Structures are given as C-alpha cells and as structure tokens.
Amino acid sequence: MLETSARLLRLLSLLQTPREWTGTDLAERLGVNVRTVRRDIEKLRTLGYPVHATPGAAGYLLGAGAKLPPLLLDDDEAVAVAVGLRTAASGTIAGIEETSLRALAKLEQVLPARLRHRVNTLQSVTVTVPSGGPVVDPDVLTAVAAACRAHEQLRFDYAGREGGPSVRRTEPHRLVHTGRRWYLVAWDLDRGDWRTFRVDRLRPRVPTGPRFTPRRPPDTDLAGYTARGVSTEVYRYQGRFTLHVPVHVAAEKIPPTIGVLEAVDEHSCTLRAGSNSLDELALYVGLFGYRFEVHEPPELVRRIRSLTALLAGSLPPSPPPS
C-alpha cells in the first residue's frame, strides 16, 4: 500500500510538469508497465484530479480542476518558492504582501527542517530596502494580463504625465516589469501607434472589447523598447553621452527607467537619457562622477559650455605654487 501511494505521488508530480506524457514515458519513469500506469491514472481521477487523455497519441495531461491540487515540489523548487514569496511580501503590487505572507506561512509549516534552515539562513542575513513609489492594484494587473492573453481590446481611464485623465482604447500586447514599475505595451487605437502606459496610472473599464488579431510588436526586444520609451523618448530633450566607464559599472548607478546604456568597448559606453530641462540633464550626468562627453542635442552642448564657464568663473584664483 505504501509503495502504491508513493508511486501515485510520483505520478502526480510528473503530471504537474508543463508537458504531455505518453503512457510509455510514465511507465519508464515509474519503473512499472503501461497497464499499471493506466490503473494509477484512474485512481488519480477518482481522487478528483482531472487527468486528460489525448486521443490518438495516448498522452496524458493534468488539467485545471475545480479545486487546487496539492503541489509536489523538489527541494530546490520549494526553496525558490519560499524566497519568491518573501520577496513578493515587499513588492510593488498593492495588497500582495499579506497574501504572500499567508502563503509563505503555509509553506514553511510543511517544509522539512533542512529546507526551512536554508530559507531562514537567507532571510536572516537579508535586508530589504522598500522600493517606495506607487503600487499596482493586483486586480488591475490581472485584468490587463487577461486582456493581453485573450487578445481583447482594453479600454481604460489613464492619468498621463501631464494634464487630466483620458480614456484610451488599446490592443494590449505585453506587460513589462522593470523591478519598480509595471508598464503595458499596447497599440493605441485612437492614435494609430504603439504606446507605453504605466499600469499604476490606469483603471480598466469593463467589459473588455472585441477580440483582435495581434500586430507585429514594435520591437523584438520589448524590454529595451520600454526602457527607451520611459527614459528618453517622452521628454523634450534627448541627450546622448559617452561615459568613460565599462557598461556594467554605469549600470550600477543608472537603472533602465532612467537611461539606456549600450557598450562601446570594454572601457566606455553610450548613455541615452531624456529630460524636459537642459540643466537637469547636464547636472544629472555630471553627478555620476564619470568622465563623459556630450554629443547631442546641440542645445545641451551649448548649455554645458555655458555652465562650465560659469562654474569655473565662480572659483577663487588658484594660490601660487610654493
């Protein structure tokens, strides 16, 4: 009996992986014959697990049921889930902190001592810095994600960077997470172009619109596209600089939502950043403490020359050499 129960748990663990299993594959993994696999599949169905059989190929797939079945995790998976829940408890999604802590408490209650020790060791030496800033309503995030997946038009009230709220009609494509904020990349039906929207500033209207045929995305690299959109292209002035440090060094101070970095060689990189103020742009780059060259726009080049002369003239005369 114990051997049969252990085999059922192992079978359930295999079926929970996102793939379709043939009876032969399962039999080889479990060390039994195909007939035993069929009997075990029927036992799982009797217990309420919706195991679907694929016609013709004799494949098996665990479907979604009315109740959430227990998840079977190996050691590394259990530790990864626990660490992920701890991280989510201080995340940028409103209300998810309490839910994550409840789920974490349930998981830690059943973790073996050796795994609980691994998780607690990591937690004991980790300090989380609150991200601050606006958070995203999880219901909004779920609604937007569902519209993206179902290819349904999404209407929402949107509070832009400037001005009052507006109603936008979009064909949602993908959600992009930068670590601090969530963005929606979508085709704006009224403006006839791709747009990037901050999810914390939108409120979906229900019901969603009709289904649509997905368009070719604006860029194969949506992460880079979003970074350029939120850090450079929305501003009046778009600066281009050469920083005389390796790109990985610059990336420690410059997040993708602030500027886009591209390696030039192993000693330098290009920074593209935007601002509505030339002075802000000049001082922002100068305060990094890196040697740099400014290339564009021309107004910024002239402004930095002017500031350089102004700052140099404000210094007292240098003392004569002793």
C-alpha positions in Angstrom: 0.0 0.0 0.0 2.8 2.4 0.9 4.5 1.6 -2.4 1.3 2.3 -4.3 0.8 5.6 -2.5 4.4 6.7 -3.1 4.0 5.8 -6.8 0.8 7.9 -7.1 2.6 10.9 -5.6 5.4 10.5 -8.0 3.0 10.1 -10.9 1.2 13.3 -9.8 4.5 15.1 -9.6 5.3 14.2 -13.2 1.9 15.2 -14.5 2.3 18.6 -12.8 5.2 19.5 -15.1 4.0 21.5 -18.2 4.2 18.8 -20.8 2.2 15.9 -22.2 3.3 12.4 -21.1 2.8 9.2 -23.0 2.0 6.0 -21.1 5.3 4.6 -22.1 7.2 7.6 -20.8 5.4 7.5 -17.5 6.0 3.7 -17.2 9.7 4.2 -17.7 9.9 6.9 -15.1 7.9 4.9 -12.5 9.5 1.5 -13.3 6.2 -0.2 -14.0 4.3 -1.3 -17.1 1.8 0.7 -19.1 -1.2 -1.2 -17.7 -0.2 -0.1 -14.1 0.1 3.5 -15.3 -3.5 3.3 -16.7 -4.7 2.0 -13.3 -2.9 4.7 -11.4 -4.3 7.4 -13.8 -7.8 6.1 -12.9 -7.0 6.3 -9.2 -6.0 9.9 -9.6 -9.2 10.7 -11.4 -11.2 9.0 -8.7 -9.4 11.3 -6.2 -10.5 14.3 -8.2 -7.5 15.1 -10.3 -8.6 16.0 -13.9 -6.1 13.9 -15.9 -6.9 14.3 -19.6 -6.0 11.7 -22.3 -5.1 12.9 -25.7 -6.9 11.0 -28.5 -4.7 9.0 -30.8 -1.3 9.8 -29.1 -2.3 8.2 -25.8 -0.8 11.1 -24.0 -1.8 12.3 -20.5 -2.0 15.9 -19.3 -3.1 17.3 -15.9 -5.9 19.8 -16.5 -7.3 22.6 -14.3 -9.8 21.3 -11.8 -12.5 22.8 -9.5 -10.1 22.6 -6.6 -6.4 23.4 -6.4 -4.5 20.1 -6.0 -1.5 19.9 -3.7 1.7 20.9 -5.4 4.6 18.5 -5.3 8.0 20.3 -5.2 11.5 19.1 -5.1 13.9 20.7 -2.6 15.2 23.5 -4.9 11.7 24.3 -6.1 10.4 24.6 -2.6 13.3 26.9 -1.6 12.7 29.0 -4.7 9.0 29.4 -4.0 9.7 30.4 -0.4 12.3 33.0 -1.3 10.0 34.3 -4.1 7.1 34.7 -1.5 9.4 36.6 0.8 10.4 38.9 -2.0 6.8 39.4 -3.0 5.9 40.4 0.5 7.8 43.7 -0.1 6.9 44.1 -3.7 5.2 46.7 -5.8 1.8 45.1 -6.1 -0.8 46.6 -3.6 -2.2 44.1 -1.1 0.0 41.2 -2.2 2.2 41.5 0.9 -0.3 40.0 3.3 -1.3 37.3 0.8 2.3 36.3 0.2 2.9 36.1 3.9 -0.1 33.8 4.4 1.1 31.5 1.6 4.6 31.6 3.0 3.4 30.6 6.5 1.6 27.6 5.0 4.7 26.6 3.0 7.1 26.9 5.9 4.8 24.9 8.1 5.3 21.8 5.9 8.9 22.4 4.9 11.4 19.8 6.2 13.8 21.1 8.8 16.8 21.1 6.3 14.9 23.3 3.8 13.5 25.6 6.5 17.0 26.2 7.6 18.2 27.1 4.1 15.3 29.6 3.7 15.8 31.1 7.2 19.5 31.4 6.7 19.0 33.5 3.6 16.3 35.6 5.3 18.4 36.2 8.5 21.2 37.9 6.5 19.0 39.8 4.0 17.7 43.4 4.4 15.1 44.6 2.0 15.0 48.3 1.1 11.4 49.4 0.4 11.0 50.4 -3.2 8.7 53.3 -2.5 6.6 55.0 -5.2 3.2 54.0 -6.5 2.0 50.4 -6.3 -0.2 48.4 -8.7 -3.6 47.0 -7.8 -3.4 43.2 -8.3 -6.9 43.2 -9.8 -5.8 45.8 -12.4 -2.7 43.8 -13.2 -4.7 40.6 -13.6 -7.3 42.3 -15.8 -4.7 43.7 -18.1 -2.8 40.4 -18.3 -6.0 38.6 -19.1 -6.8 41.0 -21.9 -3.2 40.6 -23.3 -3.6 36.8 -23.3 -7.1 36.7 -24.8 -6.2 39.4 -27.4 -9.2 41.5 -26.4 -9.3 45.3 -26.8 -8.9 47.1 -23.5 -10.4 50.5 -22.6 -9.2 52.3 -19.5 -9.0 55.6 -17.8 -5.5 56.9 -17.8 -3.8 59.6 -15.8 -0.9 60.9 -18.0 2.3 62.6 -17.0 0.7 65.9 -17.6 -2.9 67.0 -17.8 -6.1 65.3 -16.7 -7.3 61.8 -17.1 -8.2 60.5 -20.6 -10.0 57.4 -21.9 -7.7 55.2 -24.0 -8.7 52.4 -26.4 -6.0 49.8 -27.0 -5.0 46.5 -28.2 -2.9 45.3 -25.3 0.3 43.3 -26.2 2.6 42.7 -23.2 3.2 43.7 -19.6 6.8 44.8 -18.8 8.2 44.8 -15.3 11.3 46.9 -14.5 11.6 45.9 -10.9 10.0 49.0 -9.6 7.1 49.6 -12.0 4.8 47.8 -14.3 4.2 49.0 -17.9 1.7 48.0 -20.6 2.9 48.0 -24.2 -0.2 48.4 -26.4 -1.4 49.6 -29.8 -3.4 52.8 -29.2 -6.4 52.6 -31.5 -7.1 56.4 -31.4 -3.6 57.5 -32.1 -2.7 54.7 -34.5 0.6 53.9 -32.9 2.4 51.9 -30.2 2.3 53.4 -26.7 3.7 52.5 -23.3 1.4 53.0 -20.3 2.2 52.9 -16.6 -0.1 50.3 -15.1 -0.4 52.1 -11.7 -2.0 55.1 -13.6 -4.7 53.1 -15.5 -8.1 51.8 -14.4 -9.6 49.3 -16.8 -13.2 49.6 -18.0 -15.4 46.5 -18.2 -16.3 44.7 -20.2 -13.3 44.4 -22.5 -13.8 45.0 -26.2 -13.8 42.6 -29.1 -11.0 40.2 -29.9 -8.3 41.4 -32.3 -5.6 39.8 -34.4 -2.2 40.6 -32.7 0.0 43.0 -34.6 3.7 42.7 -35.1 5.3 44.1 -32.0 7.2 47.4 -32.2 10.5 45.7 -31.3 11.7 42.2 -30.8 13.3 43.5 -27.6 10.3 44.8 -25.6 12.4 45.4 -22.5 14.7 47.7 -24.4 11.8 49.3 -26.2 10.1 50.1 -22.9 13.3 51.4 -21.4 13.8 53.8 -24.3 10.2 54.9 -24.1 10.1 55.7 -20.4 13.6 57.1 -20.1 14.2 59.1 -23.3 11.6 59.4 -25.9 8.8 61.0 -23.8 11.0 64.0 -22.9 11.6 67.3 -24.7 15.4 66.9 -24.8 17.0 63.6 -25.6 20.7 63.5 -24.6 23.4 61.2 -25.9 26.6 60.8 -23.9 29.8 58.7 -23.9 30.7 57.6 -20.4 34.3 56.5 -20.0 33.5 53.5 -17.8 32.5 49.9 -18.6 28.8 49.5 -19.2 28.4 47.1 -16.2 29.9 49.8 -13.9 27.5 52.5 -15.3 24.5 50.1 -14.9 25.1 50.0 -11.1 24.0 53.7 -10.9 21.8 54.1 -13.9 18.6 51.9 -14.0 16.9 51.2 -17.3 14.0 53.5 -16.4 16.4 56.4 -16.1 18.7 55.9 -19.1 19.6 53.4 -21.8 23.1 52.1 -21.8 25.0 50.5 -24.7 28.5 49.2 -24.6 31.0 50.9 -26.9 34.0 48.9 -25.9 35.3 47.3 -22.7 36.2 50.8 -21.3 33.3 53.0 -22.4 29.6 53.0 -23.1 26.8 55.2 -24.6 24.1 56.7 -22.4 20.8 58.0 -23.8 18.7 59.8 -21.3 15.9 62.4 -21.5 14.6 65.4 -19.6 12.4 68.4 -20.0 15.2 70.6 -18.6 18.7 71.0 -20.1 20.1 71.9 -16.6 18.7 68.8 -15.0 20.1 66.6 -17.8 23.6 68.2 -17.5 23.8 68.0 -13.8 22.3 64.5 -13.6 25.0 63.0 -15.8 27.8 65.1 -14.2 26.9 64.0 -10.7 27.6 60.3 -11.5 31.3 61.2 -11.2 32.3 59.6 -14.5 34.4 61.3 -17.2 31.9 61.8 -20.1 31.4 63.5 -23.4 28.1 65.1 -24.6 27.2 64.7 -28.2 23.6 65.8 -28.6 21.3 67.7 -28.6 23.1 70.9 -29.7 21.2 72.9 -27.1 22.7 70.7 -24.4 26.2 71.0 -25.7 25.9 74.8 -25.6 24.3 74.8 -22.2 27.1 72.6 -20.7 29.7 75.0 -22.2 27.9 77.9 -20.6 27.7 76.1 -17.2 31.4 75.2 -17.4 32.4 78.8 -17.9 30.0 80.0 -15.1 31.3 77.4 -12.6 34.9 78.0 -13.5 34.5 81.7 -13.0 33.0 81.2 -9.6 36.2 79.8 -8.2 38.8 81.9 -6.4 42.2 82.3 -8.0 44.5 79.4 -7.5 47.3 80.0 -5.0 50.8 80.4 -6.5 52.9 77.3 -6.3 55.1 77.2 -3.2 
